[in-house]
Amino acid sequence: MPSESPLEGKALVKEVCRRIRLARSYWDAHNNAACRGEREKALALYNTLTKEQKDQIPQTLRVWLRYRSEKYFGAHQTQPGNKGRSAKGRKR
């Protein structure tokens, strides 16, 4: 059972990397809801890191977290569960 103490130092960096990789695996599996949840958790932890700790995160993970996934999961996107541009029920 994991301890309830907050993560610090290398353990925090390792957890951020783990969460980003997990989000990417959900992304690759087209599981957007799970990806969104893990990405939000990873981003919350990432924002607690110092500049030196952020530099310890591999660049490919940082790029995916901050830029590529923002394109698809950013605030400008339609939230999950909303009816977007559906062709159902439209009159022709």
C-alpha positions as CSV (number, residue, x, y, z in Angstrom):
1,M,0.0,0.0,0.0
2,P,1.5,3.4,-1.0
3,S,2.4,5.8,1.7
4,E,0.2,8.9,2.2
5,S,3.2,11.3,2.4
6,P,3.6,13.7,-0.5
7,L,6.2,12.8,-3.0
8,E,9.5,14.8,-3.1
9,G,12.7,15.0,-5.2
10,K,13.4,12.1,-7.5
11,A,10.3,10.2,-6.4
12,L,8.2,13.1,-7.6
13,V,10.0,13.3,-10.9
14,K,9.6,9.6,-11.4
15,E,5.9,9.8,-10.7
16,V,5.4,12.6,-13.2
17,C,7.2,10.5,-15.9
18,R,5.1,7.5,-15.0
19,R,1.8,9.4,-15.3
20,I,2.8,11.0,-18.6
21,R,3.8,7.6,-20.0
22,L,0.5,6.2,-18.8
23,A,-1.5,9.0,-20.4
24,R,0.4,8.5,-23.7
25,S,-0.4,4.7,-23.6
26,Y,-4.1,5.6,-23.1
27,W,-3.7,8.1,-26.0
28,D,-2.3,5.4,-28.2
29,A,-5.1,3.1,-27.3
30,H,-7.7,5.8,-28.2
31,N,-9.0,5.8,-24.6
32,N,-9.5,9.6,-24.4
33,A,-11.4,9.8,-21.1
34,A,-8.6,7.9,-19.3
35,C,-6.0,9.8,-21.1
36,R,-7.5,13.1,-20.1
37,G,-7.7,12.1,-16.5
38,E,-4.0,10.9,-16.3
39,R,-2.9,14.0,-18.3
40,E,-4.5,16.3,-15.8
41,K,-2.9,14.5,-12.8
42,A,0.5,14.5,-14.6
43,L,0.1,18.2,-15.4
44,A,-0.8,19.1,-11.8
45,L,2.2,17.3,-10.5
46,Y,4.4,18.7,-13.3
47,N,3.4,22.3,-12.2
48,T,4.7,21.6,-8.7
49,L,8.2,20.8,-10.0
50,T,11.2,23.2,-9.8
51,K,13.0,24.2,-13.0
52,E,15.8,21.8,-12.3
53,Q,13.3,18.9,-11.7
54,K,11.5,19.8,-14.9
55,D,14.8,19.5,-16.8
56,Q,15.1,15.9,-15.5
57,I,11.9,14.9,-17.4
58,P,12.7,13.6,-20.8
59,Q,12.1,16.1,-23.5
60,T,9.7,13.9,-25.5
61,L,7.5,13.5,-22.4
62,R,7.5,17.3,-21.7
63,V,6.7,18.1,-25.3
64,W,3.8,15.7,-25.3
65,L,2.4,16.9,-22.0
66,R,2.7,20.6,-22.7
67,Y,2.0,21.0,-26.4
68,R,0.7,18.1,-28.3
69,S,-1.9,16.9,-25.8
70,E,-2.9,20.6,-25.2
71,K,-4.0,20.7,-28.8
72,Y,-6.5,17.9,-28.2
73,F,-7.4,18.4,-24.5
74,G,-7.1,22.1,-24.1
75,A,-9.8,24.4,-22.7
76,H,-10.8,25.4,-26.3
77,Q,-12.0,21.9,-27.0
78,T,-15.5,20.6,-26.4
79,Q,-15.8,18.9,-23.1
80,P,-16.5,15.1,-23.0
81,G,-20.1,14.1,-23.0
82,N,-21.4,17.2,-24.8
83,K,-23.1,16.8,-28.1
84,G,-20.8,18.4,-30.6
85,R,-21.3,18.6,-34.3
86,S,-23.4,15.5,-34.7
87,A,-25.3,14.8,-37.9
88,K,-28.0,13.0,-36.0
89,G,-31.3,14.8,-36.0
90,R,-30.3,17.4,-38.6
91,K,-32.7,18.4,-41.3
92,R,-31.4,18.2,-44.8
